[in-house]
Amino acid sequence: MTVDGVTHEVITGKLISIVDEMAIVLARASMSPVVYEVLDFACGLCDGRGDLVAQTNGITIFTGTFSRQVHFIIGRFGGDMRPGDVFLTNDPFEGGTHACDFAIIRPIFVAASIIAYAIAVAHLLDVGGAVAGSLPPDATSVFQEGLRLSGIRLARDDKLIEDVIRIVTENVRLPVLVMGDINAELAAVRIAERRVLEAVECYGAATLDGTFRRLIASSEGVLADHHIAIRHYADAETLALGAYRIVMHDFGPANPKSQAAAQRLVGLYEAWGRPDQAAKFRTRAVTAPAA
């Protein structure tokens, strides 16, 4: 569906206000200072295909992975989702960053179809592992970094799955704070659902989806002819895109970084070039020689 320019801009502003409200809810509801003071989190909205259409002004390292993590959940649960479902993942091998960064994903339904996905990612103070804080500097395995919950269902019919909650609380050092922050993320994706459905009621699902498609198309146009090059060094990766450079240092024992790092560079480039639009973190070409 083609959306006129005025309606497109109004809905785009609505999407930005939704993700900003998600961030406010998450920060105010959280229980740990790494979230409510350091603001080590980010929130976003993906369309029904899992592609990012709006993100709050949060941690760019998170926003660059939103689509990848939502696509992972779609691939695993796509045929088994219904209203009231919430999913959790923190797998660095499936789009995540490291074990401490929990992604909470909620599909948003209109009738029997998914119109969007709300996602919130926050750094939790501790997720188990070899040392308090779950960032052992001498780790030799990803398993020393704590719980790796690779795409699991956290809630069904808006009720937390108690078996999953017990796995989390029995394997972290600060269960009250960790659950407090998980609940804050749950609140953020729930308020997103409420606001998206308000937009559907006002403008219709087809108009909203048309706006999603136009946002992605315009954002992709910015990067249509760009190529990303990655050079490996002993302890870092250097990425180049246009006039921008990023050096990515390894901070974990087993975190795959090349793909996610490329997505983040694209996100930074698009954010600087088109601050008024959400961008799809899709790369046209990536060269990554063996380390």
N, C-alpha and C positions, 0 to 999 in steps of 0.2 A: 504494500500500500504506500502511495506517495503522500507525504505529509507536507503541508504548506510551511513556509519559512517561519511564520509567526508562531504557529502551534509547536513546531519543532523547538524553537528557542524557549518557549514557556515550559515544555516538558523537560528539556535539558536542565533548566533551572530547578525544576522539581526534583530531578534525579540527584543533582548536586546537594540539594537541601536534605534529601533522604540520607545520603551517606554521611553528611555532616551531623545529622541527628543521631545516626548510629554511633558515631564517635563520641558524642556527648554522653549518650546513655552508657556506653561501655566504660568510659572514664569515671563517671559518677557512681556506677554500680560496682566497680572493681574493688578488691580488698587489698591489693598489694601495690606498693609505691612504684614498682617498675612499670605498672600500667597507668595509675592515676597521677603520678608525678613525672616519670620519665617519658610517658606516652609511647611506650614501645608496643605499638599496635597499629592496625590499619583496617579499614572497612571498605566494602565495595559491593557493587551490583553487577551481575552478569546476566546476559539475555537467556532465553530459553534454550539456546544452543551451547551455553557455557562460556560465551565470549564477553570480556569485560566491557562495560559501557559507562561506568561511573565509579570513581574512587575518591575517598576522602584524602585530605592533605596529611597523610600519615607516613609510616615508614615505607620508603620506596622499595626496599628489599622485599617487602611483603606484597605490595600491589603488583609487582612484576611477576608474581607467581599465582595470582588469583585464578586466571583462566586455566592454567595448567592443573591446578588442584581441583577445580570444579569439573574439568574434563575427566580427570581420574575418577571422581565420584560417579559421574554419569556413566563411564565405562563399566564401573563395578555394579552400580545399582539401578541403571537406567530403566530397566523393566520392572523394578520393584520399589517404586517411590509412590507415596500418596501424601495427601495433606496431613500436616502434623509431624512429618519426618524431619529429623535433624541428623547430620552426619559430622564425623570428626576424623581428621587426618593430621598427622605431623611427620610424614615420611619424606626425608630428604631425597629419596630415590624416585618419588612420585610427585615432584613439584614443590615440596616443602623446603625449608631452609635448614633447621636443625630441630632436635627433639623437643626443645623448650617451646617452640612456636606452634601452638595449637590452632588449627583452622577449623572453625565451626561453619557449616554450610547448610542452608535451609532452602529447599525448593519452594517456590511460590506458585500456587496453582490458581488458575481461573477455570472453573468447571473441572474438566478432566485433563486439562493441558497445563504444562508448566510454562508460565510467562517469563519467569526470571529466577535467578538464584541470588540469595543474600549470603555474603561471606564476611566473617570477621576473623582476623588472625591476631593473636596476642602472645607475647612472651611471658610464660609462666615462670615463677621463681624457682621451682624445682620440679623435676619429673623423674626423680630417682637417679639411678646410675652410680658411678664410682665415687663421686664427691658431691657435697652440698652445692646446689646451684646447677648441677648437671652439665658442667663445662670443664671436664678434666683436661688440663693442659698436656698431660702425658699419655692420653688415651691412644690406643692402637687399634681400636675397633669401635664401630658405631654403637655397639651394644653397651659400651661403657658410658654412653651419653644419656641413658635412661630409657623410659618407655617409648617404644615405637609402635604407634597405633595407626596402622596403614589402611585407612579408609574403612571405618566402622560406623555402624548406625548407633547414634547416641540416644535418640528418642524416637518413639513411635506414638502417633496420636497425641502429640504434645506431652507425653509422659516419659521421663528419663528411664532408661533401661538400667535397673538396679545392679545387675551383674556387671555391667560395664563400669558403673560408678565405683563399685567395690574394687575392681581391678585398679582403677586410678588411685583411690584413696589409700589402699593398702600398699602402694608401691612408691609413694612420694613422701618427702619428709615434712611437708607443710600442707596436710590435706585440707584444712579449713580455708587457707588462703587460695590454694589451687582451685578448689570447688567454687570459691567466691568469684574468681576470675572467669571460670567456665560459665557460671551463671550470668555474669555480666555480658559475655559474648552471646549467650543464648538470648538475653534481653535485646541486644543490638540487632540480631537477625530477625527477631520477632517484630520489633518496631519497623524494620524495613518492610516486612510483609504487609503490615497494616497500611503503611504509606503507599506502597506500590498498588495495593488493591483500591485505595482511594483514587489513585491516578487512573486506574482501569475504569472505575465507576464514572469518573468525570469525562475521560476522553475515549474510552473503549480500548479493548485489547489490541485490535488491529492497528490503531493509531500509535499506541505505545510501542508495539513491535516495529512499526515503520520508523519511528524515531531511533530505536536501537540500531536498525540497519543503516540509517543515514549517518549516525555517529561513527559507526565502525568504518563505513566507506570513506568518509571524509578524513578520518584519522589515518587509515591505511595509505591514503594518497600522499600524505606527508613523507612516507618512507618508501614509496613504491620503487625507487631506483637506487636504494642504498644497500650496501653490502657490509656485513659485520665481519671483522677479522679478529681472531683471538690468537695471541702469542703466549706461549708457555715459558715461564722461567722457573728457577729452582723452587721458589715458594710463592709464586704469584702468577696471575694471568692478567694480561693487558688487553683491553678491548678497545676497538676504534670504530667510530661511526661518525661520518662527517667531520666536524671540528671538535668532537668530544672524545675524551679518553677516560677510561676507568682502569685502575689497577685493583684486582681482586686478590687479596691475600687469603690463604687457607687458614681458617680458624677452627677446623674440626678434623677428626681423624679420617672420616669416610664420607664427607659431604660432596656429592657431585655438583660442580659449580658452573660448568661452561654454558649449558643451556639456560639455566636460571639467570646467570650473569648477563648473558646476551639479552634476555627479556628485560632485565632491569635497565640496561643501557637504552634500549628502545623506549622504555617508559620514561626515563629522564629526558631523552631527546624530544619526545612528543609533548611532555609536560612543559618543557621550556618553550617549545615552538608554538604550541597551541594550548595555552593554559585554560582556555574556556571550554575545551572539549575533553571528554573521556576518550581514552585511546585503547585500541586493541593491541595487546603485547604480542604481536606476531612478527617474526623475522623473515625477511625474504631469502637471505642466504647467509650461512655461517660457515667459516672455515676454522677448524680447531685441530691443528696437528697434534700428534701424540706427544704426551709429556716426556 
